[in-house]
Amino acid sequence: MRDICEIAGDIARDPSLTGTARATSMPYLDGLKCVRTSSDMFGMDNARHMVAYALGNLKSWRGESARALKAELKAHI
């Protein structure tokens, strides 16, 4: 299983992530780029909760890479 920071970086760089999904998920993805596992903390925030919030904001993101990367994130929670 890849670290959360690697997955978050791949999502943020993916050209298919646009519009509202990008705008609402980027604050969470930026924080997730600093954690390795779901038990890590980013400031006062638990990484597990940040992953859940990011996934919620990524619901409208579609496509093959979206499915694969979201599945990787889901595996951490």
N, C-alpha and C positions, 0 to 999 in steps of 0.2 A: 504494500500500500504506500502510495506517495504521500509526502508531507503536505499538509494543508497549504503551506506557503507556495509550494510549487503549483498546485492546482489553481489557487487564487490568481497567481501570476499568469497562468495560461488562459484563464477566463478573461482577465482584464485585457490581455493582448489579442484576444480573438476578434477578428474583424466583423463577425456576424453578430456580436453583442452591440446593439445600437439602441437609440431612443430611450424610452422610459426605463427599460430593464437596465441599461448601462447607468443612467443617472441615479436610479435608486439603489443599485447594488454596489456602486463604486466605493462609498464610504466603508461598507463592510469588507469588501475585497481588499481595500488598502490596509485595513487592520489585520485581515487574515494573512496577508503577505508576511506578517511578523510572527506567526505562530506555526508550530510544527504538528501538534496534536490537539485533539479536542479538549484535553485536560489543561492546556496552557491558558494563561491569562494575557490579555492585552489591556493594560491599564487596569481598570476596575471591571472589565468585561470578560466573561467566560467564553472561550473559543467555541464551545459547543453551541451556545446561544447565538453567537455571531454567525456560525455556519447556517443555523436554522433561519435567521433573519435574511441572510444573503439568498438562500434558496427560495424563500418566500418572494423576494423581490426579483428573482430570476424566472418566475413562472411563465412569463410571456416570451422568454428567449427560446427559440425553436431551432431545430436542425440537428444534424448528426453530431457535430462537436458539442452542441449544447447538451444533448442527451448523455453523451459519454462523460463530460466534465461534471455535470450535475450528479450523475451516479457516483462518481469518485468522491464528491463532497458528501453525499448522503451516507456513504460507507463510514464516514467519521462520526456520524451521530447515530 
